[in-house]
Amino acid sequence: MVLTWLLDSFRPDTPFPVLELVGEQGSAKATTQSVLRSLVDPNKVMLRGRPKTVEDIFVAAANNWLVSYENLSGLAAEQQDAFCTLGTGGGFASRQLYTNGEEHIMETKRPVVLNGIAVIATRPDLIDRVIHVDMPTIPPEARKDDADTSAAWERDRPLVFGALLDLFADALRILPSVKLAHKQRMADFERLGEAVARALGFGPDEFQRQYADLVRAGIDRALESNAVAQVLDKYFEERISPWNWQGTAGQLYDLLNNQIIPDRSTWPKSPKGLADQLRRIAPAYRAKGIEISHLGHSREGALWRITPIRSSTATPPGVEGGIRYGDHRE
């Protein structure tokens, strides 16, 4: 996964996934991140501290090829959205300094690497684009001095970089022959990874299998970190007929809002807020076999259906297998 991310950083014409290094103290997150950056975009300051604003992220992207942040304990929702935009290409606009009417636009697309002790990507959109790596802890007897590590890396870096380019050439030679029957969201990365795996001697579909496992783990993290998903899971686990509901966003909000919610700081304040969250978590639930779908509007409000994908059929609005609006019984 990391090799493919490195090589993908050399391709400016395709979307970039975000590399996320997570591990406890002493797992060499910062050292690993510095080594990776030295192969892609060497800089006097390899790692940067937490960005304060979205504009800081785009300023860093405008002045560096690789955007690199360390020791992140969390990112605001708009900052996570900014990294999504950065990976697929987009821009940031603000008023130009000392003017009233002119606009300053920064348009970029950049590879990103982040590290932290806890999971950084918590928004479903960003999790879909993340290559998550759990860093193993280094035992005390295996640790090395920074000076020795740096000297050894500077000695070996030219050889590693040359080998990396050889692998890149082999992967690009194989890439036109790679056909994916099923594609994940970052399909360009997945296709390159399959070519890299074959160039390294792995069998067909080996990378796809590992990448699918990584995506599934990301889906679980997305739902675990989402307050609505946590309460939704708990509510339907207690029902006689789980995951078989249809009604308005207001009715669902009333049902869930009465449950025990450990942390209400991220809980939606209204049915509209709940509907927005349902749209965000719907792809994750769909991957797990649960369809959360918006059915349009009625006089009662916005209609939503939650049902297993295997039993979903086209039925008139208002009835789903004997279930009426706001009713969880069959």
N, C-alpha and C positions, 0 to 999 in steps of 0.2 A: 504493500500500500504506500509506504513512504517513498520507495524508489519511483513508483508511478507518479506520485505527487511531485517529486523533484523534476522528473522529465517533463511532466505536464507544464511546469513553470517556464519551460523553454518554448512553449507554443502560445504565441500571443493571440491566435485567431480562435481559440476555443475557450469556453467558460472554465474558470479555475475553482476547484473545490478548496475549502478552508481546512488546513491541518490543525488539529487540536491535540496538544500534548498535555495529559493529565496525570498527576502522580503526587505522592506525598513528598515531604522534605527529604532531600537526599536521593532523589531518583534521577538526577542529572538532566532535568528538563531544560534549564537555561543553557547548559553546555551543548546538549543535543541540538537545541534551536540555533545556537550560534554556528555550530558545524554545518547545519543544513543551509543557513543563510550564506555562509562563506562559499558554498558551491553555486549559489544562484545569484546573489546580489551582495557582495562584500561591502561593508560599511564601517566607518570608524566606531559608530555606536550600533552594534548588532541588534540589541534589544531595546525596546522603548517601554516606558511605564504606561499605565492605563490612560487611554484618551479621555479627555474631559467632555468633549462635544463631538457631534457627528462631523462638524467642520474639521476638527483635528484629524480625523481619520482620512478625509479626502485630501487634506494638505500633505499628510504623510505619503499618501498614494501618489500625489503629483510630483513628489521629490524622491521617491524610491521605487524600484521595480517590485521588491518584495516588502509587504507590510508586516511588521513583526512586533508583537506585544507580549510582555511577560508578566508573571505574578498577578494575573487577573482573578479577582474574587467574584466578579460578576459584571455583566454588561446591561445597560438599559435597553429597553425594547427597541428604541430608535437606533441605538448603536448596532444591535444585532441585525436590524434591517439594513443598515448601511453596509455591513460586511456582505450581506446577500447581494446588494447592488454592486459592490466592488468585485465580487467574484464573477458575475455574469456581464458586467459592464453597465455603467450609468454615470450620472453626474450629480453635482451639488451646486446650487446657485445661491448666491447671497448678494446683498447690496455692496457695490464697490466702495472702498474706503474713501471718505471725504467727498462723496457724491450723493445726490438724492435720487437720481433716476437711472443711473447705469447699473448693470448687473454683471457680477463676476461669476463665471461658470467654470467649474473644474469637472472635466469628464475623463474618467479613467476606468481601467479594468486591470486588476492586479491579483496575483496569488497572495494568500494570507496565511500566517502561522501564529497561533496563540498558545500560551501555556498557563496553567493554574493548578492549584491543589484540588479544587472541586471542578465539576463539569461547568464549562463556560457557556456553551451553546444550549440554551433552554427553549428557544422559540422554534416551533416546528419548521418554519421556512429555512432557518439557518441549519438546523439539525440535518435536514435533507441534503445540505451541501457540505457537511463536515466529514472529514476523515478522522475518526476518533482513535487515539492511540493511548492505551494505559501504560505508563512508564513503570518498569519494575524497580523496586527499591534496591539500592546497592548496599550490600552489607559492609560494615566498617573495615573488615580485613581486605576488601576488594577495592577500596577507594584509592584514588591517586591524587597527587598534588596538582593544582591547576597549572603550574609552570611545566611540569613533566607532560601533562596531557596536551597543553598548547604546543609545546615543542614537537611532540610526536605527530600531532595533527598537521602542523606546518610541513613536516618532512613528508608525510604521506599524501597530503592533499593533491599535489599534481597528478600522482598516479591514480588516485580515486576519481578525480575529475576526468582524466583521460578514459578510464574504464567506463565512467558514466556516459560519456559521449559515444563510446563504442556500443554500449547497450542501447542508447537512443537511436543510433543508426540502424541496428538490427531490428528494433521494434518498429521503426518507420518503414522498413522494408517489408515486414510482415503485416503491418496495419491494413493495407488494402484488401487483404484476404480474410480479415476478421469480420464475421457476420454474427450479430447478436439476435437471437430469437426473442428474448425478453430483455427490455432495457430499463435500468433504473433512471432516476431523474438526471443524474450527472452522466449521461450516456457517453459523451465524448471521453471522459475520464475512464469509464468502464471499458470502453473499446480499446483505448491505449493500454490499460492494465492487462487486458487479455493478450495483447501483442507482446508486452513486456514479459509476461509469464511464459509464453511460448518461446520467446528468445532465450529465457533462462532455463528452458528444458522441461517446464511443467506441461502437463497434458492439457488438451482443450477443455475450456469451461472451469478450470481450477480457480482462476482469478474471479470469475463471475460468482462461483460458489462462496468464496470468502467475502466478496463484496456484498453479496446478498445477506450474509450473516451480519456484517457490519451495519447494513441498512436496517435490518430487523432490530438489532440492539439499539440503534438510534431511535427507532419508533418507540421502543419501551421507555427510553430516557425522556422522550418528548412527552409521553403521557404521564410519567411519574412526576415530572416537574410542573404539570399543568393542574391548577386547582380545580377547574371544571371537570377535567378527566377523572381526577381522584374521586370527586363527589359523585360523578355519573357512574363510575364503576361500583362504588359502594351502594348506591341507590338500587341499581339493577341486580346486584348480587343478592339483595334481600327480597326481590320480587319473585312470585311464583313462576311467571313467564318472563324470563330476562330478555332484554334487548328486543322488545316488541312493543313499541309505543308510537303513538301519533297524536299530535296536538299542536297548540300554539306555543310560541316562544314564551309568552307570559305564563301559561300553565306550567310549562317545564321549569321556568324560573321559580315559581311558587313552590313546586315540588322539591327542587334541589336546595332552595334557599332555606328551607326548614331543616335540612340535614346538619349534622355536626361538621363544621368547616374549621379545621385546625388553624388556617391562616387566611383571614379575610382581606389582607392587604392587596392581594391580586384577584380577589373575587369580583366579578362584574357587578356593577351598581344598578343595572336595569336589564329588562328582557332584551333590549337591543344589544347591550354589551355581551349578554349570553349568546345571542345569535352570532355575533362576530367571533366569539371563541369557538363555537361549534364549527364555523367555516374553517378555522385554523386547524382544529384537531380532526376534521373529517377525513383527510387523506391517511392519517395514522390509523384511525379506526378501520378504514376501508382495507388497509393492508392486513388487518387482523381479522377480517371477515365480518365487520359490522358496517352497515351503510347508514350514514347520517346525511340526510338529504333535505333540502329546502323545497317545499312543494308550492311555493307562491303565497299569495295572500287571500284571506277571506274576510268576511265582516268581523270575525272574532280576532283577527290578527295574522301574523306570519305563521304559516303552517310548516311543521317539521316532522320528519319520520325517522325513527331509529329502529332498525330491524336487521336480522342476519341476512347477509347477501344471498345465501342459498334459497331463502324463502321470499325474496322480494319479487313482486309481480306488479304489473300495471293494474291498479284498481282505481275506482272513482275516488276523488278527494273526499276525506272524511271517514273512510272505512278502510281498515287494514286487517283482514282475517277476523272480522268480528269485533275489532277494537275501534272505539269511537274516540273523538277528540279528548285528550287528557285522561284517558282510561288505560290502565296497564293490564287489564284482564282480557283473556281470550273469550 
